[in-house]
Amino acid sequence: MKNESIIKRTERLNLLLKSTRKVGRLLVKENDKENLIAGICKILVDQRGYYNAWIGLMNSDGKMELLCDSGFNSQFRLMADKITQGEFTRCIQHSLNSGDVLSINDPVQECPDCVLSQNYTGRGAMSVSLVYEEKTYGFMVLSIPKQLADDQTEKDIVKEIADDIAFGLYRLELEEKRKQSKIDIQQSQERFKALIENSLNCISIIQDNSIIYENSGLRKIHKLMLQVFNPPDFEDIFQEDRPRMQKLYGKLVSGKIKQIEADFRYFPKNKEKIDSEVRWALISAKQIDYLGVESVLTNIMDITDSKEVENFLRIQDKMTSLGRVTAGIAHEIRNPLSGVYIYLKALKKIYNQMGDINTVLSIIDKIELAAVKIESIIKRVMDFSKPGRPQFVMTNLNKYIDEVTKLTAVTLRKIGITFTKKLDATLPECYAEPHLIEQVILNLITNAAEAMKGFSGEKFIVLKTYFKTDRVIISVTDSGPGIPLAQQTKIFDPFYTTKTNSAGIGLSICHRIIVDHGGSLKFHTLKKGGAEFIIALPLKKLSEK
């Protein structure tokens, strides 16, 4: 009897080794889930000696995805229908919840509700979940000889097989993800290639100062732009722009800058390099890793047409401004010239009649005043069109603003306007020409005072200075009627004025002064009435930014 027991144990071990090796080989070579679990069920029945085996796989939502069996006939179909509908047996539910191997000695008695229990007479059963790295892939149920139901070694073997199956499913999952990723990358590359190849821009890749790729769109559509950006000599770039582009490219490849965004002029391919043939291009270039090599990706488009439109609009704008300036000058000079004409006629009449010399001298004085007025108008126009270069110094503007507004405050008080200064004591120094800033502030205060002439409400002007980010801010706020919407787009235009006895050039000069400082002059009408002009001046010179 002892020898017979040893023989049976040896046979079991041989079957175990044989079936385990076959399961292991199947897990390694099979890449189809259905074939894998169907094959494992068959090995466990044919080679391991189990009566039947069935394995179910679930998706991420916990619903049945696949169910395979071996050792059954048609009676398993009813069980398959129930499981597919989510009606899990007691053994499956226990295994999914605990993760341990569930052993059942007498399924007929212990599982009376199971549709398969009557087929388990004189047999035992085991069930176990298929789990790897806390992810549950499904379950496995086995019908086994009754004497193995309480065998701990058998439980360990079943658990090990279940773990191997779960790992095999994990491997298939990774393989599917890898294949899908490969497909996604390939599709992405194809889309990217199609996008690049059919781009209307000229796209190229440069390695070691050599162009290794050019999109076909460049060759088909922009034949004139072939190799327009060709380092290191950049022969096709216009000679005046060439040093600038060489410098930018050098900074890009050395890592000093991350991207080039610039426009330049170039000579079209196969054209004579004469100025009349020069065209404009806009480039965006950055460093990339292309096939493991540091490269430069360039994206270039021809902007000659837009430059021509821009130039046309600039000329048109200049002509419009010139028209306004001309009309303003004509209007300003016409009045004193009319007076000169009238005085000269009177002078001629007196001369013919040998009139009083004092009358003659008086007329000459009036002609001289008219000439001075004409000269003053011409000087203001010249100052606006070609102002002197500001002499910047590092200064705290509070001191100058406080000083220049002392006399103004007295004048404003006499005409019934309350003037308030709120100067920030912590205001930092900035580069400016103080006297020009004084001129701007006085002009803004004067304009605010004139806007409140005849205004019946409360009259006040508030002058404030403060610091914001990297700018010194000066604001002039009044309680007047504000600026009508129709006038807001024109108030900085030269010779535009709504006042009598005004050349309409004051705000234009103020705007010009602030712009020359690298700052901005803006305004807005307040909700409660009045207007606010805001000057923003940078702390540093333009060249130091």
Disulfide bonds with the S-S distance in Angstrom:
none
